[in-house]
Amino acid sequence: MSVITNFVQSHALIISSSILILAYVFIAWEKISKVTVAMIGASLTIILGLLAQSKGHDGIDPHYFINFVDFNVIFLLISMMIIVSIASKSGVFTWIANALLKKTKGHPIKILIALGVFTAVASAFLDNVTTVILVVPVTFLAAKKLDINPIPYLITEILSSNIGGTATLIGDPPNIIIGSKAGFTFMTFLLELTDIVCLIFAVTMFIMWLCFRKQLVATKEKMEEVALLDNSQTITDMPLAIRSSIVLLLVILGFVLHDVLHLESYVIAMTGASFLLIFENPKRVLNGIEWNTIFFFIGLFIIIGGFEAAGGITMMAQWILDVTKGNESAMAMLILWASGILSGIVDNIPYTATMAPLIYQIQLVEGAQYAHPLWWCLSLGACLGGNMTIIGAAANVIVSETAAAHGKPISFMKYLKYGVLITFVSLVLSSLYIYFRFLIHAPH
């Protein structure tokens, strides 16, 4: 056994990077569930001794595998899933979406804008997967009443969900990872990203209008059907709707007041979730949690932890510093564009989970001020890059699977022409924003 242990220790970097690369390959291949891939990789990392199995007897072993699992991320995800799952059950989000539809008076172009705005705003404060699950049935209902093709609306919703989710700490899982690693609060995200996200969203909606305006035409009678939608029965449990809405608003207020309360985001979310569970059957609620996503995160953190413990992250950080010769602008653009393109091809969660420790390592070498714009490059690239392909983000996959189930499949190539265009425009606008906001006065 000691021979194997010595071999693993002397080749730790090669073995850990092989596990990480293989995990990426199998996640991209999609023939095996990504949570299974992550858990197998995590098990191998611990079995081979790349990370320690126990915390040790005399103090905690720095390579103890638990040290590499970011429980801030795990508990924030679980708590927000609980809150949103309970609130959704009341029908309150569907009621808001229907109310928006009625305001459009059934005009197809106005509906495109209304669904886009609802999806973007909801994605910022719930999460983009939950948002598309809520908005897609409403979309099919509207398209059916108008007798038009729902695909322009669905493509717009995919794009809006990833753009809206970019704006806040809780909108998209990559931001949760970045916030935890960089120590950014909910307000930091709002202050640094709201302007550029609103601009990208406005430009995207204009492009969608240009692309789809000729398809979105309906008769006056059909438009009246949507304008007269009956929304009175949508909320199925009024006390639950009121209770869960108040808790959700208080949790978001808690995120905003983070600096005053001195409470971590996950503690605020967990408090809200715990309160709502008092009135619920916890077993039923917990059955609705996306545990595959949670265990995917845990497995990933352990795989990347093995790579980090072997010195892989430090080596990659040094390589980036060498390639860019320490030029902050060059490094920022490299991270932004690489993140945008790679996140369209591979899942943006493992990508961000690998890159966050790397930028943290650069921060240790060059300082927090130097690394500050790099975090925003990673956030904008990873979240907006998810728009590139129909498999670029979880929300995209859910919309395309639901569309196929309704007999309106969105083909990979059909989506690609819109996805690539919007991602390119988003990254160009992000590059200009990063440069003029952070880099123009930076030493070169």
N, C-alpha and C positions, 0 to 999 in steps of 0.2 A: 504493500500500500504506500509506503514511504517513497518508493521509486516513482509511482504515479504522481504523488503529491509534489515531489521535487520537479518532475517533468512539467506539471501544470504551472508551478510557480515560476520556473525559468522561461516558460513560453506563454505566460499569462496574457500578454498583449495580443499575440496571434490568435489564441484560443477565444478570448473574449470578443475580439473584433469579428472572428468567424461566426460566432453565435449571433452577434448583432446583425451582420450582413445577411446571414441565412434567414433570420427572423423577418427582415425587410423583404427578402425575395418571396418568402411564403405568404406574407401579408399581401403583397402586390399580386401574387398568383391567384389568390382568392378561392383556391380549391379546398383549403382547410380553414375553418373559422379562425379569425385573427386572435380571438381570446385563447384558443387552444394553442396556437403558435407561441403566443406570449408566455403562457403558463409552462409549456415544454421548455422554452428558452430559459425561463427563470429557474426551473427545477435543475436543468443542466448546470447553470451558473453556480448554484449552491452545492450540488453533488460533487462537481469538479473542484470545489474549494476556492473558486475565484472570489467568493464572499463567504464570511464565517456564518455557520449555522446557529451558533449561540452567542450571547453577549459576553461570555467569558466570566470567570469567577472574581477576578480582581479588577473591577471597573469594566466599562463597556469597550469591547473590541471595536476600533474605528472601522473595521471591515465587516462588522455585523450587518447582515443583509437588510434588517429593519431600518438602519440609518439611511438607506438609499431610497426608501419608499416615502414619498412626500404626502404625508397624511393631511396637510392643509388642503391639497388638491382633492384627495379622496373624500374627506368629510364635506367639503364645499359642494362637490358634485352630488353626493348622496342626499344632502340636505335640500339642495335646490330641486332635485328630482322628486323628493317627497312633497315639497310645497306645491310645485307645479302640477304633479299628479293629482293631489287632493283638490286643488283649485279647478282643474280641468273638468273634474267629475260633475261640478255644479252647472257647467254650461256657460259660465261667465265669459270666457274668451270667444266662444262661438257667437254669443249675443253681441259682443263688441264688433266682430267681423260682419255680422248681418246688418247691424246698425249702420256701419260704414257703407255697405252695399246699397242700402235704402237711400242714403244721402246722395248717391251718384245718380239717382232717378233712372237707373238702368242703362246709362250711357256707356257703351263698351270701353271707350278710351278712358273715361273717368274711373271705371271699374279697374282697369289695368293699373292706374295710378293709386287708387284706394287700396287694392290688394298689395301692391308694392310697398306702400307706406306702412300699412298694418304689419306686414311680414318683417320689414326692416326694424321697426320700433319694438315689436314683440320679441324679435330675435336678440335685441340688445338687452332686454330685461328678463326674459325667460331663458331660453337657449334655442338655437336655430332648429334643432331636431324637433323639439316639442312644438315650436311654432308652425313648422310645415305640416305636422300631423294634424294640427288644429285647422289650418287654413285650406288645405287641399279639398276636403269635403265641401266646404263653402264655395270653392272655385268651381267644382263640377256642378253644383246646384245652380250657380249663376250662369255658367256656360250652357247648361241644358235649357234653362228658361229663355235664354237669348237665342238658342239654336245656333251657336257658333263653336268653333274649335277651341277647346280649353288650353291647347299647348302653348300659345303665346303667354297666357297667364301663368302657367306652370313654370315656364323658363324664367319669366320675370321674378317669380317667387323664389326660385332656387338662387338666382343672383342676389336678390334683396336680402335673403336670409343670411348669406355669407358676408355681405357688406355690412348689414345691421349688427351682426354678431361681433364684428371687428371693433365696435365702438366702446365696449365695456369689458370689465374684468370677468363677468359671468356669461357674456354672450356666446363665446366660443371656447371649447376646451384648451386650445393653444394659449389663450390669454390667461386662463387660470394657472397654467404651468408657469408662464412668464411672470405673472404677478407674484406668485409664491417665491420663485427663485430670485427675482430682482427686488422684492420687498415693496412692490407698487400697490397702492390702494385703489379702490373703486374710483375715487375722485381723480387720481393720477391719470387713469385711462381716459376718463371723460374729458379732462382738460387737454390732454395731449392728442387725442385721436378724433374727438367729435367734429372738428372743423373739416378735416380731410375726408372723413367718412361721409359727412353730409354732401360735400362737393362730388365725391365719387358716385354717391347714390343719385344725385340730381343728373349728372352726366349719363349714368346708366339708364335712368328712366327716359331721358330724351332719346337715347339710341334705340331703346325698346319701342318707343313711339314711332320713330322713323322706320324701324324694321317691320312693325306689325300693323300700322295704322290702316292699311288697305284690307287686312283680314278682319279687323274688328268693326264690323258693321251689322246692325240689327234693325228689325222693323220697329215701328212705334209701339205696336201692340205688345211685342215681346219685351220691350224696355219697361212698359208699364207693369208687366208681371213681376219684374225684379223690384221696381219702386214700391209695389204693394206687398212685398214679402211679409208674411206673418212671423213676427219675432217674439210674440207673447208667450209661447210655450218653450222657448229655448233654454231659459234658466229652470232647471229641474229641481233645484234645492236652494231656495233663497237664503235661509240662515247660513248654509255652507258657503254660498257665493259671497255673502257679506263678510263672514269670518275669514275666509281664505284671502279675499281681496285686501282686507285690512292688514293681515299678517304679511302678505307679499309686499305691500306698500311700506310697512314698518321695517321689514328686512332691507329693502332698497334704501330707505332713509338711514338705517343703521350703517349700511355700506358707505353712504355719503358722509356720515358723521364719524367715520372710523378714527380720525385724528383726535376727536373730542372724547369719544368713548374709550379709546385705547383697547378695543377688542378686535381680534382678527376676524376677517370676513367669514371664515368657516364657523366660528363660534356664534356669530350673529345669525347665520343661516340655520345652524343646528338648533338654536333656541326657538326660532320660528317654526321649524319642522316639528320639534318636540311638542310645542303647544298645540299644533294642529292635530297631532296624533292622539291627544287626549280624547278627542271627539270621534275618533275613527277606530276601525278594526285594524290594528297595526299589521297583522299577518297579511290582510288583503292589500293594504297599501304597499308593504314591502315586496309583495309578489309582483307589483307593477314596476318596480325599480329596474333599470337596465343594468343588471348585475354583470352581464357580459362586458359592458363598457368599463365598469369599476375594476373587474379582475384583469381586463386588458391593460389598464393603467398600472395596476400593481405589478403584473408580470413584466411590463416594459421598464418600469423603474428599476427592477432587480437586474434585468439584462444590461441596461445602460450603466447601472451601478457597478457591475462586474468589469465593464469596459473602463469606467472612470477609475476604479480601484487599481487597475493595471497600468494606469498612466496614459490611456488612450486619449482622453479629453484634453489633457495638458499638451500632448503632442500635436493634436489637431489645432488647438488654439495657437500654439507656437508657429505652426505651418502657415496659418492665415496671417499672422503678424509678419512672417517672413515674406510671403507672397505680395502682400500689400505694402511692405516696407514700413509698416506702422502708420500709413496714411489713413486717417480716420474716414475721409470721404470715400476713398477706394474701398475700404472695408465695409462701410455702410451700404454702398451700392452692390457690392458682391453678395452681402447677406440678404439684402432686399430681393434682388432678382433671382438668386439661387433658391431662396425660400419660396418665391412666387411660382417658379417653374417646377421645382421638385414637389411642392405641395399639391400641384395639379396632377402629378403622376403617382406619388405615393401618399399614403394617409398622412394628413398634417399633424396628427397627434404624436406618433413615434418620431416624426421629423423634429417637432418642437421639443419633445422630451430629450432628444439627443443634443440639439443646439443650445438649449438654455444653460446647461452646465458649461458648455464651451464659451458662451459669451460671459458667463460668470467668471470663468478662468481668465479671460482677456481683461475683465474688470479688475481682478486681483493684481494683474501685471501693470495695467495702464491707468487704473483709477476709475471711480464711478462716473465722473464728468465725461471722460472719454467714451465709456461704454453706454452712456444714457441713450444716444440716438440709435445705437445698435439694437437695443431691446425693441424699439419701435419699428425698426426695419424688419426684425424677426416677426413681430406681431402682424404688421401689414402684409408682409410677404406670405406668411403661413395661412392667415385667414382669407385673404383675397385670392390667393393662388388656388384655393379650394373650388373657385368658380370655373377653372379651366376645362375640366372634363366632367362627365356625368358621374364618375366615380371619385371625384376629387375631394368630396366631403360627405359625411354621413347624411346630411339633409338632402343632398342631390340624389343619393341612392334611394332614399325613402320616397321622394317625389316620383322618381322614374318607375319604381316598383308599383306604387299606387296607380300611376297613370296606365301602366301595362295591364294591371288588374281590371281597370275600367275600359280596356280595349282601345286605349289611346297611347301606344308606346312612344317614348321619345328615344330615337336611335342615338347611338354613341356619336355618329358623324353629324347628325342634324344638330345636336346640342353643341358639338365642338366648335362650329363656326361662330356661334354667339359667345361661347365660353372663352375662346382664345381672344376674341376682339375685346371683350369687357375686361379680361385679366390684363391684357396689354395696356389698355387705356388706364386701368386702375394703378398699375405699376409705374407708368409714366407720371401720372399725377402724384403718386406717393413719392417718387424720386425727387420731383420738384419741391414738394412739401418738406421732405426731410432735409434737402439741401438748404432751402431758404429759412427753415425754422431753426435748424441746429448746426449746420456745417459751414455756412457762409463766412463766419468769423473764426472757424476752427483753424489752428495752425496746420499747414500742409508740408 
